[in-house]
Amino acid sequence: MTKRVQRFGLDSGTMAAFIGLARELIINTTRNSVHLHDGITPGGAELMRADGQNGNLATSSKSGLLSAVFFDILSAIGSLPVSIANGGTGATNGPAALTNLGLALGTAATENLAGFGIAADGAGNLTITDGVWKTGNVRLCHYTTPTTGWVFYNDGTIGNAASGGTMIASASALNLFSMYWNDYADGVCPVSGGRGGSAAADFAANKTITPPPLCSRVLGVAGHGTTLSARASGTIIGEETHLLTIPEMPNHTHTTPTGGSTAGSDQFVNTAPNNADALAAPSTTGGSGANSPHNNMQPTGWLNLEVKL
Protein backbone atom coordinates (compact mmCIF):
# COMPACT_ATOMS: atom_id res chain seq x y z
CA MET A 1 0.00 0.00 0.00
CA THR A 2 1.39 3.42 -1.02
CA LYS A 3 2.06 5.79 1.85
CA ARG A 4 1.54 9.51 1.39
CA VAL A 5 3.41 12.12 3.41
CA GLN A 6 2.06 15.58 4.11
CA ARG A 7 4.68 17.98 5.41
CA PHE A 8 4.07 20.75 7.89
CA GLY A 9 3.15 24.05 6.21
CA LEU A 10 2.96 27.74 7.15
CA ASP A 11 1.86 30.87 5.35
CA SER A 12 4.51 33.46 4.44
CA GLY A 13 3.75 35.76 7.35
CA THR A 14 4.04 33.02 9.95
CA MET A 15 7.03 31.47 8.22
CA ALA A 16 9.01 34.71 8.45
CA ALA A 17 9.18 34.47 12.24
CA PHE A 18 9.22 30.69 12.63
CA ILE A 19 12.46 28.97 13.69
CA GLY A 20 12.41 25.34 12.59
CA LEU A 21 14.61 22.48 13.65
CA ALA A 22 18.01 21.95 12.06
CA ARG A 23 17.58 20.29 8.65
CA GLU A 24 13.77 20.57 8.91
CA LEU A 25 11.83 21.18 5.68
CA ILE A 26 8.61 23.23 5.94
CA ILE A 27 6.24 24.15 3.11
CA ASN A 28 5.43 27.81 2.43
CA THR A 29 1.74 27.53 1.60
CA THR A 30 1.56 31.08 0.24
CA ARG A 31 4.42 30.76 -2.24
CA ASN A 32 4.24 27.00 -2.84
CA SER A 33 7.91 26.65 -1.95
CA VAL A 34 10.10 24.83 0.56
CA HIS A 35 12.11 26.38 3.42
CA LEU A 36 15.17 24.62 4.83
CA HIS A 37 15.70 25.45 8.50
CA ASP A 38 18.86 25.46 10.58
CA GLY A 39 17.41 25.79 14.09
CA ILE A 40 18.60 29.39 14.35
CA THR A 41 17.39 31.59 11.48
CA PRO A 42 13.77 32.83 11.50
CA GLY A 43 12.11 31.68 8.30
CA GLY A 44 15.04 29.48 7.35
CA ALA A 45 16.24 29.58 3.74
CA GLU A 46 13.64 29.48 0.98
CA LEU A 47 14.61 27.15 -1.86
CA MET A 48 14.15 28.34 -5.44
CA ARG A 49 11.37 26.63 -7.36
CA ALA A 50 12.25 25.02 -10.69
CA ASP A 51 10.18 27.63 -12.55
CA GLY A 52 11.84 30.48 -10.65
CA GLN A 53 8.51 32.13 -9.85
CA ASN A 54 9.34 32.52 -6.14
CA GLY A 55 12.51 34.52 -6.90
CA ASN A 56 12.47 37.68 -4.79
CA LEU A 57 15.97 38.95 -4.21
CA ALA A 58 16.60 41.10 -1.20
CA THR A 59 18.56 44.28 -1.81
CA SER A 60 21.46 42.92 0.22
CA SER A 61 21.80 39.71 -1.77
CA LYS A 62 21.18 40.54 -5.42
CA SER A 63 24.51 42.06 -6.44
CA GLY A 64 26.32 38.74 -6.88
CA LEU A 65 23.41 37.20 -8.77
CA LEU A 66 23.17 40.24 -11.04
CA SER A 67 26.82 39.79 -11.90
CA ALA A 68 26.33 36.14 -12.86
CA VAL A 69 22.78 36.06 -14.22
CA PHE A 70 22.39 39.40 -15.93
CA PHE A 71 25.73 39.27 -17.65
CA ASP A 72 24.59 36.04 -19.31
CA ILE A 73 21.20 37.56 -20.10
CA LEU A 74 22.78 40.63 -21.69
CA SER A 75 25.03 38.44 -23.79
CA ALA A 76 22.04 36.45 -24.98
CA ILE A 77 19.68 39.27 -25.85
CA GLY A 78 22.19 41.37 -27.81
CA SER A 79 20.73 44.83 -28.38
CA LEU A 80 17.05 43.98 -27.78
CA PRO A 81 15.72 46.31 -25.05
CA VAL A 82 14.04 44.29 -22.30
CA SER A 83 12.02 45.47 -19.33
CA ILE A 84 11.48 43.43 -16.19
CA ALA A 85 8.64 44.85 -14.10
CA ASN A 86 7.94 43.15 -10.76
CA GLY A 87 8.52 39.51 -11.57
CA GLY A 88 9.08 39.70 -15.31
CA THR A 89 5.59 40.68 -16.43
CA GLY A 90 6.99 43.55 -18.48
CA ALA A 91 9.43 41.39 -20.46
CA THR A 92 7.78 41.77 -23.85
CA ASN A 93 10.74 40.80 -26.03
CA GLY A 94 14.00 38.92 -25.80
CA PRO A 95 14.20 35.25 -24.79
CA ALA A 96 11.08 33.75 -23.23
CA ALA A 97 13.23 32.86 -20.23
CA LEU A 98 13.16 36.50 -19.16
CA THR A 99 9.38 36.41 -18.85
CA ASN A 100 9.62 33.40 -16.55
CA LEU A 101 12.57 34.66 -14.57
CA GLY A 102 10.34 35.81 -11.72
CA LEU A 103 12.84 38.43 -10.63
CA ALA A 104 11.51 41.20 -8.42
CA LEU A 105 13.61 43.96 -6.89
CA GLY A 106 12.89 45.65 -3.63
CA THR A 107 11.92 49.32 -3.68
CA ALA A 108 15.32 50.30 -2.28
CA ALA A 109 17.23 49.25 -5.37
CA THR A 110 20.22 51.56 -5.13
CA GLU A 111 23.05 49.45 -6.57
CA ASN A 112 24.99 50.87 -9.50
CA LEU A 113 23.84 48.62 -12.34
CA ALA A 114 24.91 50.85 -15.23
CA GLY A 115 27.95 48.70 -15.91
CA PHE A 116 25.58 45.86 -16.81
CA GLY A 117 23.38 48.05 -19.01
CA ILE A 118 20.60 47.82 -16.39
CA ALA A 119 18.54 50.75 -15.16
CA ALA A 120 16.61 50.41 -11.87
CA ASP A 121 13.87 52.96 -11.15
CA GLY A 122 13.72 52.27 -7.39
CA ALA A 123 10.21 50.83 -7.69
CA GLY A 124 11.28 47.29 -8.45
CA ASN A 125 11.50 47.75 -12.22
CA LEU A 126 14.50 47.04 -14.46
CA THR A 127 15.29 48.06 -18.00
CA ILE A 128 18.03 46.07 -19.74
CA THR A 129 19.71 47.51 -22.81
CA ASP A 130 22.87 46.37 -24.63
CA GLY A 131 25.33 45.92 -21.81
CA VAL A 132 28.13 48.47 -21.70
CA TRP A 133 27.98 49.29 -25.42
CA LYS A 134 26.91 52.78 -26.50
CA THR A 135 26.18 54.41 -29.84
CA GLY A 136 29.36 54.76 -31.89
CA ASN A 137 31.28 51.93 -30.21
CA VAL A 138 33.05 49.69 -32.70
CA ARG A 139 34.25 46.10 -32.41
CA LEU A 140 36.05 43.60 -34.63
CA CYS A 141 34.44 40.28 -35.49
CA HIS A 142 34.78 37.20 -37.71
CA TYR A 143 31.04 36.74 -38.33
CA THR A 144 29.53 37.89 -41.62
CA THR A 145 26.17 39.18 -40.39
CA PRO A 146 26.11 42.18 -38.03
CA THR A 147 24.65 41.84 -34.54
CA THR A 148 21.12 43.17 -34.09
CA GLY A 149 21.43 46.86 -33.21
CA TRP A 150 24.80 47.12 -34.97
CA VAL A 151 25.83 47.73 -38.59
CA PHE A 152 28.92 46.68 -40.53
CA TYR A 153 31.32 49.46 -41.46
CA ASN A 154 31.65 49.74 -45.24
CA ASP A 155 32.80 53.36 -45.82
CA GLY A 156 29.24 54.13 -46.91
CA THR A 157 26.70 56.71 -45.77
CA ILE A 158 24.16 56.81 -42.94
CA GLY A 159 20.61 58.13 -43.10
CA ASN A 160 16.92 57.38 -42.71
CA ALA A 161 14.92 54.90 -44.78
CA ALA A 162 14.37 57.43 -47.58
CA SER A 163 17.93 58.76 -47.65
CA GLY A 164 19.56 56.12 -49.82
CA GLY A 165 22.27 55.57 -47.21
CA THR A 166 24.70 52.88 -48.29
CA MET A 167 25.91 51.80 -44.82
CA ILE A 168 22.44 51.94 -43.34
CA ALA A 169 19.16 53.58 -44.36
CA SER A 170 16.79 53.20 -41.42
CA ALA A 171 15.02 55.17 -38.72
CA SER A 172 17.15 53.20 -36.24
CA ALA A 173 20.24 55.07 -37.49
CA LEU A 174 19.24 58.40 -35.93
CA ASN A 175 21.48 58.07 -32.86
CA LEU A 176 24.52 57.07 -34.94
CA PHE A 177 23.82 59.84 -37.46
CA SER A 178 23.59 62.34 -34.60
CA MET A 179 26.80 61.11 -32.98
CA TYR A 180 28.84 61.69 -36.15
CA TRP A 181 27.03 64.98 -36.83
CA ASN A 182 27.72 66.37 -33.36
CA ASP A 183 31.23 65.00 -32.75
CA TYR A 184 32.88 65.63 -36.14
CA ALA A 185 33.12 68.66 -38.42
CA ASP A 186 31.80 68.50 -41.97
CA GLY A 187 35.35 68.23 -43.27
CA VAL A 188 35.64 64.85 -41.55
CA CYS A 189 32.04 63.64 -41.78
CA PRO A 190 30.36 65.50 -44.65
CA VAL A 191 26.57 65.77 -44.84
CA SER A 192 24.93 65.53 -48.24
CA GLY A 193 23.63 68.94 -49.30
CA GLY A 194 25.45 70.67 -46.44
CA ARG A 195 24.62 70.85 -42.75
CA GLY A 196 21.40 72.36 -41.52
CA GLY A 197 20.37 73.53 -38.07
CA SER A 198 20.69 70.20 -36.26
CA ALA A 199 21.39 66.51 -36.69
CA ALA A 200 17.70 65.70 -36.18
CA ALA A 201 16.66 68.22 -38.86
CA ASP A 202 19.17 66.86 -41.39
CA PHE A 203 18.14 63.29 -40.64
CA ALA A 204 14.48 64.15 -41.12
CA ALA A 205 15.37 65.92 -44.37
CA ASN A 206 16.64 62.61 -45.82
CA LYS A 207 20.26 63.74 -45.82
CA THR A 208 23.13 61.31 -45.33
CA ILE A 209 26.36 61.62 -43.39
CA THR A 210 29.63 59.91 -44.32
CA PRO A 211 31.72 58.58 -41.42
CA PRO A 212 35.54 58.58 -41.68
CA PRO A 213 36.72 55.87 -44.10
CA LEU A 214 38.14 52.90 -42.18
CA CYS A 215 37.86 49.92 -44.53
CA SER A 216 41.19 48.33 -45.61
CA ARG A 217 42.99 50.52 -43.06
CA VAL A 218 44.89 49.86 -39.86
CA LEU A 219 43.22 51.41 -36.81
CA GLY A 220 45.21 53.67 -34.50
CA VAL A 221 44.61 55.52 -31.24
CA ALA A 222 43.98 59.26 -31.52
CA GLY A 223 46.09 61.59 -29.41
CA HIS A 224 49.67 62.83 -29.16
CA GLY A 225 52.04 60.05 -28.22
CA THR A 226 55.44 60.85 -26.77
CA THR A 227 57.93 61.67 -29.57
CA LEU A 228 55.15 61.04 -32.10
CA SER A 229 52.87 63.27 -34.17
CA ALA A 230 49.46 64.39 -32.92
CA ARG A 231 46.60 62.46 -34.55
CA ALA A 232 42.98 63.62 -34.35
CA SER A 233 40.08 61.17 -34.22
CA GLY A 234 38.52 60.65 -37.63
CA THR A 235 41.57 61.62 -39.67
CA ILE A 236 43.33 59.22 -42.03
CA ILE A 237 46.89 59.05 -43.36
CA GLY A 238 49.15 56.68 -45.22
CA GLU A 239 49.16 54.91 -48.58
CA GLU A 240 49.09 51.27 -49.63
CA THR A 241 51.91 51.67 -52.18
CA HIS A 242 54.51 54.40 -52.59
CA LEU A 243 56.85 55.63 -55.34
CA LEU A 244 60.02 57.14 -53.96
CA THR A 245 60.80 60.74 -54.89
CA ILE A 246 64.33 62.09 -55.25
CA PRO A 247 64.27 63.81 -51.79
CA GLU A 248 63.29 60.47 -50.25
CA MET A 249 66.16 58.55 -51.84
CA PRO A 250 69.23 57.81 -49.69
CA ASN A 251 72.34 59.86 -50.41
CA HIS A 252 74.49 57.91 -52.89
CA THR A 253 77.13 58.23 -55.67
CA HIS A 254 77.65 56.72 -59.15
CA THR A 255 80.92 55.49 -60.67
CA THR A 256 81.69 57.03 -64.11
CA PRO A 257 83.94 55.15 -66.63
CA THR A 258 87.40 56.69 -67.14
CA GLY A 259 90.06 56.51 -69.86
CA GLY A 260 89.33 59.06 -72.61
CA SER A 261 86.63 59.07 -75.21
CA THR A 262 84.71 56.48 -77.17
CA ALA A 263 84.46 56.73 -80.93
CA GLY A 264 81.15 58.13 -82.02
CA SER A 265 80.28 59.21 -78.49
CA ASP A 266 80.20 62.56 -76.79
CA GLN A 267 81.31 61.01 -73.48
CA PHE A 268 84.82 62.17 -72.58
CA VAL A 269 86.82 62.01 -69.41
CA ASN A 270 89.66 64.37 -68.61
CA THR A 271 92.62 62.05 -68.01
CA ALA A 272 95.36 64.62 -68.58
CA PRO A 273 95.23 67.81 -66.57
CA ASN A 274 95.57 71.03 -68.67
CA ASN A 275 94.96 68.99 -71.87
CA ALA A 276 92.20 70.92 -73.65
CA ASP A 277 91.59 68.04 -76.08
CA ALA A 278 90.62 65.71 -73.27
CA LEU A 279 88.08 67.83 -71.37
CA ALA A 280 85.16 65.76 -70.12
CA ALA A 281 81.80 66.29 -71.78
CA PRO A 282 78.43 65.79 -69.98
CA SER A 283 77.78 62.10 -69.43
CA THR A 284 75.20 59.76 -67.88
CA THR A 285 75.44 56.33 -66.32
CA GLY A 286 73.27 53.41 -67.29
CA GLY A 287 69.85 53.24 -65.56
CA SER A 288 68.22 50.32 -63.71
CA GLY A 289 64.93 49.65 -61.91
CA ALA A 290 61.29 49.67 -63.01
CA ASN A 291 60.31 53.06 -61.52
CA SER A 292 57.25 51.44 -59.91
CA PRO A 293 55.59 52.02 -56.51
CA HIS A 294 56.62 49.55 -53.83
CA ASN A 295 54.37 47.69 -51.39
CA ASN A 296 54.09 49.77 -48.23
CA MET A 297 52.06 47.36 -46.05
CA GLN A 298 52.96 45.47 -42.93
CA PRO A 299 51.73 41.86 -42.53
CA THR A 300 48.02 42.31 -41.85
CA GLY A 301 44.97 40.17 -41.07
CA TRP A 302 41.47 41.35 -41.95
CA LEU A 303 38.26 41.21 -39.88
CA ASN A 304 34.81 42.79 -40.13
CA LEU A 305 34.12 45.93 -38.12
CA GLU A 306 30.68 46.71 -36.74
CA VAL A 307 29.48 49.94 -35.15
CA LYS A 308 26.71 50.31 -32.52
CA LEU A 309 23.57 52.13 -33.65
C-alpha positions in Angstrom: 0.0 0.0 0.0 1.4 3.4 -1.0 2.1 5.8 1.9 1.5 9.5 1.4 3.4 12.1 3.4 2.1 15.6 4.1 4.7 18.0 5.4 4.1 20.7 7.9 3.1 24.1 6.2 3.0 27.7 7.1 1.9 30.9 5.4 4.5 33.5 4.4 3.8 35.8 7.3 4.0 33.0 9.9 7.0 31.5 8.2 9.0 34.7 8.4 9.2 34.5 12.2 9.2 30.7 12.6 12.5 29.0 13.7 12.4 25.3 12.6 14.6 22.5 13.7 18.0 22.0 12.1 17.6 20.3 8.7 13.8 20.6 8.9 11.8 21.2 5.7 8.6 23.2 5.9 6.2 24.2 3.1 5.4 27.8 2.4 1.7 27.5 1.6 1.6 31.1 0.2 4.4 30.8 -2.2 4.2 27.0 -2.8 7.9 26.6 -1.9 10.1 24.8 0.6 12.1 26.4 3.4 15.2 24.6 4.8 15.7 25.5 8.5 18.9 25.5 10.6 17.4 25.8 14.1 18.6 29.4 14.3 17.4 31.6 11.5 13.8 32.8 11.5 12.1 31.7 8.3 15.0 29.5 7.4 16.2 29.6 3.7 13.6 29.5 1.0 14.6 27.1 -1.9 14.1 28.3 -5.4 11.4 26.6 -7.4 12.3 25.0 -10.7 10.2 27.6 -12.5 11.8 30.5 -10.6 8.5 32.1 -9.8 9.3 32.5 -6.1 12.5 34.5 -6.9 12.5 37.7 -4.8 16.0 38.9 -4.2 16.6 41.1 -1.2 18.6 44.3 -1.8 21.5 42.9 0.2 21.8 39.7 -1.8 21.2 40.5 -5.4 24.5 42.1 -6.4 26.3 38.7 -6.9 23.4 37.2 -8.8 23.2 40.2 -11.0 26.8 39.8 -11.9 26.3 36.1 -12.9 22.8 36.1 -14.2 22.4 39.4 -15.9 25.7 39.3 -17.6 24.6 36.0 -19.3 21.2 37.6 -20.1 22.8 40.6 -21.7 25.0 38.4 -23.8 22.0 36.4 -25.0 19.7 39.3 -25.8 22.2 41.4 -27.8 20.7 44.8 -28.4 17.0 44.0 -27.8 15.7 46.3 -25.0 14.0 44.3 -22.3 12.0 45.5 -19.3 11.5 43.4 -16.2 8.6 44.9 -14.1 7.9 43.1 -10.8 8.5 39.5 -11.6 9.1 39.7 -15.3 5.6 40.7 -16.4 7.0 43.6 -18.5 9.4 41.4 -20.5 7.8 41.8 -23.8 10.7 40.8 -26.0 14.0 38.9 -25.8 14.2 35.2 -24.8 11.1 33.7 -23.2 13.2 32.9 -20.2 13.2 36.5 -19.2 9.4 36.4 -18.9 9.6 33.4 -16.6 12.6 34.7 -14.6 10.3 35.8 -11.7 12.8 38.4 -10.6 11.5 41.2 -8.4 13.6 44.0 -6.9 12.9 45.7 -3.6 11.9 49.3 -3.7 15.3 50.3 -2.3 17.2 49.2 -5.4 20.2 51.6 -5.1 23.0 49.5 -6.6 25.0 50.9 -9.5 23.8 48.6 -12.3 24.9 50.8 -15.2 27.9 48.7 -15.9 25.6 45.9 -16.8 23.4 48.1 -19.0 20.6 47.8 -16.4 18.5 50.8 -15.2 16.6 50.4 -11.9 13.9 53.0 -11.1 13.7 52.3 -7.4 10.2 50.8 -7.7 11.3 47.3 -8.5 11.5 47.7 -12.2 14.5 47.0 -14.5 15.3 48.1 -18.0 18.0 46.1 -19.7 19.7 47.5 -22.8 22.9 46.4 -24.6 25.3 45.9 -21.8 28.1 48.5 -21.7 28.0 49.3 -25.4 26.9 52.8 -26.5 26.2 54.4 -29.8 29.4 54.8 -31.9 31.3 51.9 -30.2 33.1 49.7 -32.7 34.2 46.1 -32.4 36.0 43.6 -34.6 34.4 40.3 -35.5 34.8 37.2 -37.7 31.0 36.7 -38.3 29.5 37.9 -41.6 26.2 39.2 -40.4 26.1 42.2 -38.0 24.7 41.8 -34.5 21.1 43.2 -34.1 21.4 46.9 -33.2 24.8 47.1 -35.0 25.8 47.7 -38.6 28.9 46.7 -40.5 31.3 49.5 -41.5 31.7 49.7 -45.2 32.8 53.4 -45.8 29.2 54.1 -46.9 26.7 56.7 -45.8 24.2 56.8 -42.9 20.6 58.1 -43.1 16.9 57.4 -42.7 14.9 54.9 -44.8 14.4 57.4 -47.6 17.9 58.8 -47.6 19.6 56.1 -49.8 22.3 55.6 -47.2 24.7 52.9 -48.3 25.9 51.8 -44.8 22.4 51.9 -43.3 19.2 53.6 -44.4 16.8 53.2 -41.4 15.0 55.2 -38.7 17.2 53.2 -36.2 20.2 55.1 -37.5 19.2 58.4 -35.9 21.5 58.1 -32.9 24.5 57.1 -34.9 23.8 59.8 -37.5 23.6 62.3 -34.6 26.8 61.1 -33.0 28.8 61.7 -36.1 27.0 65.0 -36.8 27.7 66.4 -33.4 31.2 65.0 -32.8 32.9 65.6 -36.1 33.1 68.7 -38.4 31.8 68.5 -42.0 35.4 68.2 -43.3 35.6 64.8 -41.5 32.0 63.6 -41.8 30.4 65.5 -44.6 26.6 65.8 -44.8 24.9 65.5 -48.2 23.6 68.9 -49.3 25.5 70.7 -46.4 24.6 70.8 -42.8 21.4 72.4 -41.5 20.4 73.5 -38.1 20.7 70.2 -36.3 21.4 66.5 -36.7 17.7 65.7 -36.2 16.7 68.2 -38.9 19.2 66.9 -41.4 18.1 63.3 -40.6 14.5 64.1 -41.1 15.4 65.9 -44.4 16.6 62.6 -45.8 20.3 63.7 -45.8 23.1 61.3 -45.3 26.4 61.6 -43.4 29.6 59.9 -44.3 31.7 58.6 -41.4 35.5 58.6 -41.7 36.7 55.9 -44.1 38.1 52.9 -42.2 37.9 49.9 -44.5 41.2 48.3 -45.6 43.0 50.5 -43.1 44.9 49.9 -39.9 43.2 51.4 -36.8 45.2 53.7 -34.5 44.6 55.5 -31.2 44.0 59.3 -31.5 46.1 61.6 -29.4 49.7 62.8 -29.2 52.0 60.0 -28.2 55.4 60.8 -26.8 57.9 61.7 -29.6 55.1 61.0 -32.1 52.9 63.3 -34.2 49.5 64.4 -32.9 46.6 62.5 -34.5 43.0 63.6 -34.3 40.1 61.2 -34.2 38.5 60.6 -37.6 41.6 61.6 -39.7 43.3 59.2 -42.0 46.9 59.1 -43.4 49.2 56.7 -45.2 49.2 54.9 -48.6 49.1 51.3 -49.6 51.9 51.7 -52.2 54.5 54.4 -52.6 56.8 55.6 -55.3 60.0 57.1 -54.0 60.8 60.7 -54.9 64.3 62.1 -55.2 64.3 63.8 -51.8 63.3 60.5 -50.2 66.2 58.5 -51.8 69.2 57.8 -49.7 72.3 59.9 -50.4 74.5 57.9 -52.9 77.1 58.2 -55.7 77.6 56.7 -59.1 80.9 55.5 -60.7 81.7 57.0 -64.1 83.9 55.2 -66.6 87.4 56.7 -67.1 90.1 56.5 -69.9 89.3 59.1 -72.6 86.6 59.1 -75.2 84.7 56.5 -77.2 84.5 56.7 -80.9 81.1 58.1 -82.0 80.3 59.2 -78.5 80.2 62.6 -76.8 81.3 61.0 -73.5 84.8 62.2 -72.6 86.8 62.0 -69.4 89.7 64.4 -68.6 92.6 62.1 -68.0 95.4 64.6 -68.6 95.2 67.8 -66.6 95.6 71.0 -68.7 95.0 69.0 -71.9 92.2 70.9 -73.7 91.6 68.0 -76.1 90.6 65.7 -73.3 88.1 67.8 -71.4 85.2 65.8 -70.1 81.8 66.3 -71.8 78.4 65.8 -70.0 77.8 62.1 -69.4 75.2 59.8 -67.9 75.4 56.3 -66.3 73.3 53.4 -67.3 69.8 53.2 -65.6 68.2 50.3 -63.7 64.9 49.6 -61.9 61.3 49.7 -63.0 60.3 53.1 -61.5 57.3 51.4 -59.9 55.6 52.0 -56.5 56.6 49.6 -53.8 54.4 47.7 -51.4 54.1 49.8 -48.2 52.1 47.4 -46.1 53.0 45.5 -42.9 51.7 41.9 -42.5 48.0 42.3 -41.9 45.0 40.2 -41.1 41.5 41.4 -41.9 38.3 41.2 -39.9 34.8 42.8 -40.1 34.1 45.9 -38.1 30.7 46.7 -36.7 29.5 49.9 -35.1 26.7 50.3 -32.5 23.6 52.1 -33.7 
